[in-house]
Amino acid sequence: MKHTKRILAFVTAILLLLPLAGCLVPDENEWATEAAPSGAVPAPDGANSSKSDASAFDFNAVAIELGDIKITAGEVQTMFDQYVNMFYSYGSELNAESLGEFLRMTEEWLIEYYAPLWKAEQLGIKLAEETEAKIAADAEKAVAEERNELLCMFAEKFTDLESVTDASVLTEEQLTTVLDAIGDELREMFGEGYTFDDYLATRNQDYTLSMQLDEVTELLKERTLEDLSLDQEAVDEWYETALEAQKTKYDASPEEFYYDAQDTLILYAPDGFARVQVIDLIPDGEPDEKIEANRVEMAALEAEYGMLALNGSNPERAAAIEIDYAALKAETEALEDAYYGDVRKKGDEAYAALENGLSFEDAMDAYNLGEADDSHTDERVVYLAGVDTHDEEIAAIARKLEPGTYSKPTLVDGAYVIVKLIERIPAGVVDRASIEDDIRAAAARETKDGAWEAQLDAWLEEAKNAAVYHRETYEMLTDQYLNSEY
């Protein structure tokens, strides 16, 4: 029961409020739920604050008002716990000063999260009816998927079923058992009267709010940036600044080029880098441990045999070594054939297809494992002018190739690979004319991002000063931790 309670506590803690989904999450410690008196945390300059002697924590109490938006004490507690657990996970001691700072950070984070809705209302920006309808449908779908996931999770703990992925397979009796178990955990966490339906209704609200915020934020962004444009002078200024930054960065630390080359518009390249594409054929499972053990033993026999040959002594031992070595080699090759046979065959097939005219891109699509985005393309940057600390074996193969050519299937780090050298990246400044459109797009994107971030910062300050803080509903959270055995 304890393990299951931790599972639900984890799921609920993460998902109770979608604003928290991207934050670090608590470990398996229980969350504090009893209240204790505490001193007030100072409000931002210009903010309103109310105070009373309230000593009982009410999860649904209004904690912060931002226009018509009511942020609850429960939301404050959830976010506050995230900060505390993140801090505590580093082994640091909790004290009144740090807890007070976490509470201030919690207030600001929640206000920042809700600020787009508040500002959209001020500007008269509303979502279209069809958008609201789509959000409602998407929220219902998300809740249904979450309900199924929780039912399956509890079914694996409270019934004799294993690996349940579809709750519709539960019998009526099993479903009753699972719902009772979920109900018990929810009541223990949130008190008598809190049901699974209450939880799902809350989740629907959370999903809906998150989707509304996403849509509203996009509308605000469009409104903010609609009149923003760049003239040639601004583009030139962006280019010169970015070029100088890349020169300084890559000349001082060429390794940084590895990371930037994947998703940054390159204006300047250090010497010695190349782009390659890779067909990477990975065997299933792990190789037999005897393969490595045999190779170690074979290396020892080779060394011993070499010494005997140099000394011209003990021909009987030399003959025995030859027999033992041959047996080990045959066994090792058989084990390798069993493990690598399928991927070796695929490598030969891929190479033959390339030789018969199949493009390397199509070969990657046919033979590489897909990524999360279903892309089978494996393109890498390697260093050819020295030791490649990231991909030395691939770089070693690429050094022998000419641009546009590819290698034969080669065993590299437990996989068979075929490497194609796309280009040796020319060192120095990239010809501007060849990337002028990319430069203009990057300059516009960065300028818009900067303008948008500046606008968000300005709105956050407005929102912090406009908010009404009812700290009596949540300020006791700091003492809950100070007075606990956390």
N, C-alpha and C positions, 0 to 999 in steps of 0.2 A: 504493500500500500504506500509506503514511504516513497518508493521510486516513482510510482505513478503520480503521486502528488507533486513531486518535483517536476515531472514532465508537464503537467497542466499549469503549474506555477510558471514555468518557463514560457509556455505558449501564451498564457494570459498576459504575463508581464511584457512580452515582446509585442503582442498583437492588440492589447487592450486599446492602445491609441496608436494609430498609424504614424503620427509624427515621430514616434520613437523607434520606428523600424530600422533606421539606419544607424542607431547609436550602439555603443557597446552595451552588453546585456549583463544582468546580474548572474552570479554563480549560483550555487545551490543553497545559499543561506535563505532562511525565511525572511520575509519582509516585515518590518515593524508595523503594527496596526493600532497600538494603544497610544493614547495621547498623554503629553506631559507639558507643563507650562514652560515657556521659553521667552527670551527677550526678542524684541522686534528687529527685523533686518531693515536697515535704512532704505527708504524708497529713492528712486532716481530724483535728481533735482527737478522741482516743478511738479512732481507727481502727487496725487492725492492718496492719502492712506487713512484707513479706519482701524480702530483697535478696541478690543474688549477683553474680558477675563475668560473667554471661552476655553474650556479645557478638554472637551471631547472632540475627537476627530470625526468629521462628517465628510465622507468621500464625495458626496454630491453638493456640498456647500459651494457657493460662489466665492472664488478666491480672487479673481482679477476680472474687472469689467473693462472691456475695450469697445466703446460705443455700445452697440446692441449685443456684442459677443460676450458670453459668460464662460470664463475658464474656471473649471471646478478644482476643488482641493485635491480630488483624486488624480487629476492630470498633473498637478504640482507634485504630488507624492510620487507618481510613477516616474517622472523625469528626474526628480531629486534622487530617487533610488539609483537611477542610471549613473549619475555623477558620482555618488558615494561608492557604488560597487566598482566603477572604473578606478577611482582613487585607491580603494582598499585593495584591489587586485595587484597593485604595485608594492604592497607590503607597507604602505605608509600609515602612520598613526592618525586617527581621526581626532580632531579637536574642535572647539567652539569656533575658532577663526575660520578653519577650512570649511566646516559645515555651513557657516553663515555665507561664505563665498559661493558654495554650491547652490544655496537657496537663491542668491542673487542671480547666478548664472541660469538657474531654472526659470526664474521670472522672465529674464530677457529672452531665453530660447522660445518659451511659449508665446510671448508677445510677437517675436519675430515670425513665428510659424503662422499666427493668425492675422498678421498685419495685412497681407494681400486682400483678405475678405473685408477687413475694416476699410482699407483704402478704396477698394472697388465700390463699396457702398457710398463712400464720400463722393466719388467721381461719377456715380450713376451707372456703373458698368454692371450689366446683368447677363447671365447665361441664357442662351436661346432655349426655347422649350424642348426642341429636339435634342439638345445637348443634355439637358436635365433628364430627359427620358432615357437616354443612353446610359447616363451615369447610374440611374436607378436600376436598370437592367444589369449593368456590369457589377454593381454592388451585390445584387441578389445572387448572381452567379458566383462571385467570390465567397459569399457567406455559405452558399451550398457546398462549395468545394472544401471550405474550412470545416464545416459540420461533418462532412464525410471523413475528412482526415482525422478529426478528433474521435469519431465513433470507431474508426479502424484502429487507432492508436490504443484506445481503451479495450477494444475487443481482444487485442493481442495480450492484454494483461489480465483480463477478467473472464475470458472464455478459453476453451481449448483450441481455438482457431489460431493459425500462424500466418504471418505475411498477408494480412488482410489489406486489400486496396480498394474494395468496393463494399460499402456498408449495406448495400441492398441484399447481400448474401446472408445477412444475419437473420436467424429465425426470430420469431416474436419473443421467445423466451430470452434469447441472447441479447436482443435489442433492449429489453427491459432491464437486464442485468447491467448492460453498459450505461444506459441512461441513469440508473440509480447510482452507479459509481461516479459518473460525472457530476451528478447533483450533489453527492456527498462532498466532493472536493470543492465545488463552487460555494457551498454553504460554509465550509470551513474557512475558505478564503475571504468570502464577502458577507457572511452572516446569514441567518435564517431568512427564508423568503426569496433569496436570490436563486433563480432557476436557469437552466440551460437556455430556455427561450429568451430570458432577460439578457444572457450573455450574447446570443446570436443577434438580438435586436441592437445591442450596443455595437457589435461588430459591423452591422449594416450601417449604422450611423458613422462609424469610423471610416469605413471604405468610402461612403458617400462624401464625407467631409474632405478626405484626401483627394478624391477625384475632382471635387468642386474647386479645391485650392489649386490643383494643377491647371485646370481650365481657366480659372480667373487670373492666375499668374500670367498665363500666355496672353490673355487679352490686355492685361496691364502692360506687359512688355511691348506688345504691338503698339499700344497707345503712346508709350514713352519714346519708342525709337522710330516712329513713323516719319518724323521729319528730319531724322539724322542722316546726313550724307557726307561723303568725303570728297574733297577736291584733290587735284593732283599734288598740290603742295603737301597735304596731309599724308597722302600715300607715300610720297618721297621721304617725308620725315620718318614715317613708320619703318620704311625699308632701311634707311641708314642706321637707325637705332637698333633694329633687329639684327642687321648684318654685323655691326660692331660687337653686339652682345654674343653672337655665335662665334666670331673670331676669337674673342677673349676666352670664351668658355672652352672651345674645342682645342685651342692651342695649349691651354693650361691643363686640360684633362680630356684627352681624345676619347677615353672610354665613355664619356657622356654621349658621344655620338651614337652609340648602340641604342640608347633609349629614345633619343629624340628622332632618330631616323625613321622610327615606326609611325609616328603621328604628328610630326612637326614639319612645316615647310622648310626645307633645307636651303639656305642661302650660301652657306660656306661649308666645305668639307675638309677634314684633316686628311693627311696622306695615308694611303695603305688600306682603305676599306673597300669592300665589294658587296654586291647583293647576290644572293643565291636563292634558288628554289630547291626544295628537298622532297623526294618521295621517301617516306619513312615507314617501313614495314616492321611492326612490332609483334613478336610471338605472344601467344596467350600464355598466361601463368608465369612461373619462375623456372629457370633452368635447373636441372638436377645438380645438387651440390657436389656430386662426384666429379663433374666436369672440371671444376676449379681445383678440387683435391688432386685429381689425376695430373692436371697441368703442373701443379707444384711439385709432385713426385717426379714427373718427367723432367722438369728443369733440374732437379737434384741429380737424377741419373745422367743427364747430359754433362753436368759439371764433373761428376765423378769419372765418366767415360773419357772426357777430355784430358783429365789429369793422368789417367792410365795410359792413354795414347802418347802423351808427351814423355812419360817416364819409360814407356816400352815394357811395362811390367804387368804381371798377373793376367795373362791372357784368358785364364778360366773365368775370372771375374768379369772381364770385358765381354766375353761371350754371353754370360748370364745377364749382363745389363742389356745387351742387344735383344735378348728374348723378352725380358721384362718390359723394356721400352716399347717393343712392337705390340705386345699385348695391351699395354696401357693406351697406346695410340689408337689401336683398333677399337677399344672400348669407348674411348673419348669421342672418336669420330661417329660411332654409332649413337651415342647419347646426344651429340650435337645434331646429327641428322634427324633424330626423333623430335628434338626441340625446335630446330630451325628449318626443318624440311619444308613446311608449308610456306613460310615467308620467303625462303630461298627460291622456291618455285614461283611465288608471286613476283619476286624481284626479277627473275628471268623472263616472266611473262610481260612485265611492265617494260623491261628493256627492249624485248622483241617488238612490242607495240610501238615504242618510240622509234626504233629503227625502221619500222614500216610506215612511219609518217604521222603517228598520233602526236598531237601537241603535248608539251609538258604540262600545261594547265589541265588538259583533259585527263592526262595520266594521273596527276595529283587527285583530281576529282574522283577517279575510279579506284584508286588504291589507298589513299590516305584516310585515316579516321577523321570524321567530321568534328568540328569544334561546336561550342554552344550555339553559335550563329549559323550552323550547318555549312560553314566554309571549310573546304578541304585544302585550301591553299596554305602551303608552308613556305613562307618567304622570310629570309633572315639576312641580317647584316653580319659579315664576318671580317676579321682583320687579317690581311695577307702580308703585311710588312714586318711582322714579328710574331711573338707568341700570342695566340688568341685565348684569353682566359675564360671566355664564354663558350666557345664552340671549336676547340682546337682541331679535333679530328675532321670536322666538316671543312674547316679552313684549310687543312692539309690537303684534302681532296681538291678543293677549289683552286689551290695554287698551281695545280698541274693542268688546269683547264684554260681554254680560250673562251672569251665571251660568246655565248650562244651554244656552247657545247656542254655535254653532260658525261658523267662518269658511268662505269659499269656498276652493277650492284656490289656494294661493299659492306662487310660487317663492321658496324661502328656502335660501340657501347650497347651491345645486346640487341641490335636491330639491323636490318639490311636497309641501306639507303642508296638512293641514286641522286646525285647532286648536279644541278645545272648552274653554271656561272652566268648570271644575267648581265652584269657589267662590273667592271672595276670603276668605282666611283672616282671621277676626276677630283684631284685635290685643288683647293682654292675656291674662289668665288664662282658660284653658278651663274651662267649667262642669264642676265636679267630678262632679256627679251623673250627667252624661252619659257619663262614662268611669270610673265607680267600679270596675266589674269589671276594666277594663284596669289600673287603678291597683293593685288587689289582686294581679293576676297578675304585674305588673312588680315589685312589692315582693317577692313570694314568689320570683320568679326570681332577682332580684339577691341576696336574702338567702341562697338556696340556693347560688348561685354563689360567694358569699363564704365560706360555710361549707365548701364542697367544696374551694376553693383553700387555705383554712387547713388542712384535713385533709391535703391533698396535701403542703403544705409541712412539716407535722409528720412525715409518713411519710418524706419525703425525708431529713430530718435523722436519723431513726432508721436509715434504710438506709445513709447515709453512714458512720455510726458503727459499724454492724454489718458493713460490707464488709471483706473481706480483700484488700489490694492487693499484687499480685505485680509490682512496678514493674520488676524486672529484665527482664521480658519485653517492655517497651515504652518505658522511659525513654530509650533511645538514639535515639528518633525526633527529639528536639530537635536533637541533633548532626548527624543526617542532613541537616537543612536548613541548619544553620550551616556545615557542611563542603561543601555543594553549591553549584552556581552558580545556585541558584533565584532 
